[in-house]
Amino acid sequence: MVKDLGVHPVLLDWCSNLLRFVLLAPLVLRNRDQVRLRMTGRWHLAIAVGLLSPLSYIFVLLALDMGAPLSVVAPAR
């Protein structure tokens, strides 16, 4: 998809995350108490995943840009 459309992979990832946020925000806002109850004690995990997942994507792109073979980089992500 990235090559066919000529879209930069980081831009595609950012737009995908923005779309997920826009689609899920009304659901979360409608069920605030239930979300708060289910996330009790898990906020640190949510923040870690939110930060590390895009970072891993950037590292994969960087490794590919440096010439590492896809067969080595893809399983690492």
C-alpha positions in Angstrom: 0.0 0.0 0.0 2.8 2.4 0.8 4.6 1.9 -2.5 1.4 1.8 -4.5 0.1 5.1 -3.1 3.4 6.8 -2.6 2.7 7.6 1.1 5.5 7.8 3.6 5.2 4.9 6.1 5.4 7.2 9.2 2.6 9.4 7.8 0.5 6.3 7.1 1.1 5.1 10.7 0.2 8.5 12.2 -3.0 8.8 10.1 -4.0 5.3 11.0 -3.5 6.0 14.7 -5.5 9.3 14.4 -8.4 7.4 12.7 -8.4 4.8 15.5 -8.5 7.5 18.1 -11.4 9.4 16.4 -13.4 6.2 16.0 -12.8 4.9 19.6 -13.1 8.2 21.5 -16.9 8.3 21.5 -17.0 4.8 22.8 -14.6 5.6 25.6 -16.3 8.8 26.5 -19.8 7.1 26.6 -18.5 4.4 29.0 -16.1 6.5 31.1 -16.8 4.6 34.4 -16.4 1.2 32.8 -13.1 2.2 31.1 -11.8 3.7 34.3 -12.6 0.5 36.2 -11.0 -1.8 33.6 -7.9 0.4 33.3 -7.3 0.6 37.0 -3.7 -0.4 37.6 -3.0 -0.8 33.9 -2.3 2.8 32.8 1.4 2.3 32.9 1.1 -0.6 30.4 -1.1 1.4 28.1 1.3 4.3 28.1 4.3 2.0 27.5 2.5 0.3 24.5 1.5 3.7 23.2 5.1 4.9 23.2 7.0 1.7 22.3 4.8 0.5 19.4 5.4 3.5 17.2 9.1 3.5 18.3 9.5 -0.1 17.1 8.0 0.9 13.8 10.5 3.7 13.4 13.4 1.4 14.3 12.2 -1.1 11.7 12.1 1.7 9.0 15.5 2.9 10.1 17.0 -0.6 9.9 15.6 -1.1 6.4 16.9 2.3 5.4 20.4 1.3 6.6 20.2 -1.8 4.3 19.3 -4.6 6.7 17.5 -7.4 4.9 13.7 -7.5 5.4 13.9 -11.2 6.3 16.0 -10.2 9.4 14.1 -7.0 10.4 10.5 -8.2 10.0 10.5 -10.9 12.6 12.1 -8.6 15.1 9.2 -6.2 15.1 
